C-alpha cells in the first residue's frame, strides 16, 4: 500500500515538472514569435526612415509603457505595441511558472513550499507591476 502512494506522488511530481517545463518552453517561443512579428512590422513601416541621432537618449513615449497603451497598440496592429506585448508574455512566463508550482505544492499539501512560493510570487508581482504604476 505504501509503495502505491509513493509511486502516485512521484508521478504527480513528474507530471507537474513536465508541465512547468512545457509552460516555460511555450512561453519563451510564443514571446519570441510575437516580438519577431512585431520587429518585422516595425522594419516594414519604419525601415526607410532616416537614422535617428543617438547622441541624446530619448525614451519611449508613454503610450507603450502601460498595460492600456500596450494592449491598445496591439489591437490597432502597431508594431511597437506588438513588440511590447511579446515582452509582456516573456515577463508573464516565469510568473505563470510560479503559479503552476504553487498549484503543485498545494496539491501535495506541502505547507512550507506553499509559503515560500507565495512569498516569491508576491515579490515578483510587486517588482513587476511596480514598474507599470508610474
PyMOL commands that set and color helices and strands:
alter all, ss='L'
color gray80, all
select helices_A, chain A and resi 2-46+62-64+67-75+79-108+111-133
alter helices_A, ss='H'
color red, helices_A
deselect
rebuild
show_as cartoon
